[in-house]
Amino acid sequence: MRIGDLVRRTPKWGDWVKHNPWMYTDNDLEVGIIVAAAGSMDYQVLWPSGSLEWYAKNYVKKINVEH
């Protein structure tokens, strides 16, 4: 991942949501953009609410977007 990539948080309930989609939370479906990186493991994400938060690589997932 790199600055400018769109990301989502990993689901709060983990792999359970694959078979139980009703377990997604509102935060799980929110899309953010990476605005800073600390090495290759920590990323600062800007969320639609305007909040900036740091996440480790395993807590956010890149979204594939076609241009």
Number of C-alpha atoms within 10 A of each C-alpha: 16 14 13 12 16 20 22 19 19 18 20 14 13 10 10 13 14 12 8 10 9 9 15 17 13 8 13 15 13 13 17 24 21 23 17 16 17 10 8 10 11 17 23 18 27 19 17 11 8 9 9 16 12 17 16 13 15 10 15 22 16 18 13 9 7 4 3
